[in-house]
């Protein structure tokens, strides 16, 4: 009897030099193809740890650990028979004998060699780069060094305004450093954005207090052993006691050069379409590979290169051609994306369609073919929600709407802008660019394997595990595929509750369940998770309007747990309610006195309130107590609740005013104060069509007419602004409040957790017409029930701050330490425009 098992001596030995993301991905892909056991794998990594996620490296500053970034633990390599050598640099390559040798003297022979050596940070020859306090931004070691040095620094200069430079700038800001970005070019990200888009990005970044310096050529980094300032060629100077260089990359091709492999004039290991070097037994992939004169600086093309080599090693015949460099990123909190032919350069007479909303910091540009039938590409700044859909429309040549601006203007007249469903894409459409997963592969898993949740699809295909940009499309595919097969689509809360949010709400109301534990015991499984706990907390609050801290403080989000918004540096903000924006002089004086007493930073909010920031957690009940004595109550700025009802000055003062908007705004705000919902709620009341209260940008907006009031619903500002839609016209105040009761209660009962009213309406079958039938025409016959439920919530309203102030047990929870009443000694502030703001790490107060 003969055995089919291949002995180690018969297996082809694959040696990989470089255990970064692409080297790891090659191993992963080869293992899937190595079902016959034809290969044994050895991989060398220069770093002392296994491969980790460099794409999300900045998350290391946001409390992510090495384990969080790790792509696979050491055990994974052992379990899969991979010989892993970390902390071992390959220094010699003997092509004649087909061996590699490390700096430790270890020599290993290979049948096929994969060079995945990646790249290193390019450090320009600027005098002073050798100083202590000058860093590159590339590895976990770099980040550790930056973090440690930042403790004694106050101002960081980042040289380089590209993708990685802006990532480095965000990290410096997260460390509490005043930060400037220095870019040699006249605009940020010139390869991805045009001048208007780059200016939109610059303005958005400056709103985050990030200084952007363009057209700057750094002559020297000056200082006595450490950075003190930077001199520029134009004669200007920038003070900085820490410098991070992120001015580009250089392919790691030194091993290839020593072995006389062909390299490019400006670096990079030259490969053909099969990723072969000029030695047929040696391949190069990732940022070290020079393909058709191009070095790819993104991880997705590196993964595709790995796939090509694996296919060719296992009997296939694959080629790597030009790779789509479309990308979506979040830079210092700002969405940026470019796709396809971003500049409209591939076809003559192409047309561009632009939305430049400077008020919202949103810039969108798409390029259309001359005949208006094809989308060529585009760029998005400030709002990139439509990126994946636009990318697929461009890639697959889908037909365009009659007015192409509908692609980027969002919802209009009940129709989606793009007019395409991801389920209608061709099967070969790439849904996940990082892992090259097609729509057909995903639908096969959904329809043939019964995988109807995102986690299962991620686990099987790796889709959504890279940049995560395709996750919304995965969710849409699941929903649309199930609907196409006539299956019920139930979006349950999580694995611990096999119920939708609406079903759980009904269970809570009908059975009068008042605690999370009671609901979990009766209708759930396991111990719950961070997904269902805050969702259930929201449901309980919406159902009964009971105090959020009583019997449920441990399941709340941080802001709700302390009835205040946590701010940078670990302090909290206090925002009392100011109904309709109307406030007496005495109340203004109280706020001023409190701010001076506790040293709080004060700012007028966009919702006509006053924000007092910088309060320690132990100070909160004392501040609330004094505010309550002056007639204030909680503004619920921390909760998924009614925030504000903004108003203009109305007919009392304005010569254009038709009705008394201030009084009506106060009535509305006091009616719905404390109302908990799936997401925050904002309202506005304008006394005429001039709309000074911006009512049409709110979840509900009320605008005076000659005959009464118009009611608008489901608008919002933010990163994806949407105008409110007209629900009913010329209403008297009593009827308007009745419709508003029904609208808000219907939203609370039927929306998914964390969906704004605009998102809820966009997902609603029948859209605005259906909502009108339910709210205005009472087509479901539940109007009176909705009004009664709303009145019940209104009747039990109580100020959450007041209940904490009057309850000694609740007050005890507001301390920094469980065993001490001491204040947090790590809180530090500095003076800033005659007020205090959080001080960066290492900052010391001026002795003056």
Secondary structure, DSSP 4 states (H G I P E B T S, - for coil): ----PPPTTTSEEEEEE--SHHHHHHHHHHHHH-TT--EEEEEE-SSSS--B-STTGGGGGGT--HHHHBSS-HHHHHHTTEEEE-S--EEEEETTTTEEEETT--EEE-SEEEE---EEE-----BTTTSBTEEE-SSHHHHHHHHHHHTT-SEEEEE--SHHHHHHHHHHHHTT-EEEEE-SSSSTTTTT--HHHHHHHHHHHHTTT-EEE-S--EEEEESSSB--EEEETTS-EEE-SEEEE---EEE--HHHHHTT--B-TTS-EEE-TT-B-SSTTEEE-GGGEEETTB---SHHHHHHHHHHHHHHHTT-----------EEEEETTEEEEEEESTTS-SSTT-EEEEEEETTTTEEEEEEE-TTS--EEEEEEES--TTHHHHHHHHHHT----SSTTHHHH--BTTB-SS---GGGS-TT-EEETTTTEEHHHHHHHHHHS---SHHHHHHHH-TTSSS-TTHHHHHHHHHHHHHHTT-----EEETTEEEEHHHHHHHHHHHT--SHHHHHHHH--TT--TTHHHHHHHHHHHHH---TTTTTGGGS-HHHHTTSEE-TTS-EEE-B--GGG---HHHHHHHHHHHHHHT-EEEE-TTS-EEEEEE-GGGHHHHHHHHHHTT--B--TTSSBEEEEEE--HHHH-TT-SS-HHHHHHHHHHHHTT-B-SS-EEEEEESSTT-TT-GGGSSEEEEE-SSSEEEEES-B-GGG-B--EEEEEEE-HHHHHHHHHHHHHHHHHHSPTT--HHHHHHHSTTHHHHHHHHHTS-TTS-HHHHHHHHHHHHHT---HHHHHHT-HHHHTT--SBTTB----TT--EEEETTEEEEPPTT------
